[in-house]
Amino acid sequence: MDSFEFNKFAGAVLGSVLFILAVSMLADALYETEEANPQAYAVAALEEGGEGGGAAEEAKEVPLATLLAQADVARGEKASKKCTACHTFEEGGPARIGPNLYAIVGAKHAHMAGFAYSAAMQEKSSEIWNFEELDHFIADPRGYIPGTAMSFAGIKKPQERADLLVYLNSLGSNQPLPEPPAEEAAPAEEAPAAEEAPAAAE
């Protein structure tokens, strides 16, 4: 291959490369696209869901009495294992970091004689540990009684707390469980057409 033919070949290759680059740049300019926004679909979906979507996601708070009615003593005994490092549960059991919890439901806040309760707990010593009080305290001890010496972070699941409460209640307390609230009555429905038929026939 002489130099003339080589130059022709090289020129053709170079021309092809330049042509491809030019077409590519032109296409990019004509069809420029923006990078997809990953949040776009989430916003669209939220808008489609409407205001009711957020309300549906919120868990409906179940009354404690309903949870207690559904509670299980065996599950509560299992949940109590979280408490055994600080408490005993048997009748006449000794105090540990915390007081013995036998017959705690219905007892006074500072119920164990000789135990060194915090000043915050002593201030409530005349109050009774009912189901509501125990539920709030077990959920967030320091939030419910600021200044308590109890360092436990709390049990956040409502049904687990209810299970624990019925277990504690079975240990010498045997307090009656509160009655679950009656379900709201359904709106009165219109009388069926069949009931109106006799009147129409008169």
Disulfide bonds with the S-S distance in Angstrom:
none
